[in-house]
Amino acid sequence: MTEDITVKIIRHNPKDPSLYITGDMTDALRVFDERVAAHSQTGRLIVTKIELWVGDRLVKYADKDGVFDVKYTKAGVYQGVEEDAE
C-alpha cells in the first residue's frame, strides 16, 4: 500500500485547510506548483502556507518567505529546511 500524498493549502484559519490528496507524487507536485504560482502572482503569498506531505512527513512548503524543501537523513531524522532552487 502506498502512502497518501497531500497538498495542504492553509489560508487564515489553520484548522480548516484545503486538502488535495493523491497517490501520485508527480500530480501532487503539479498541484503544489500551481497553487504557489496562483497565490504568488501579486509578488507575495496570499495564503498563509502551502504544504506537501508524504504520509505524516512534511517534504516541501511555501510561505511568505519562499519555497523550501524539508531535509531528512536516510534514517528519517529531520535535518532542517533548504530554500528550493526553482
Beta strands, then each sheet from edge to edge (+ up, - down):
strand 1: 5-10
strand 2: 18-22
strand 3: 49-54
strand 4: 57-63
strand 5: 66-72
strand 6: 78-83
sheet 1: 2+ 1- 3+ 4- 5+ 6-
end
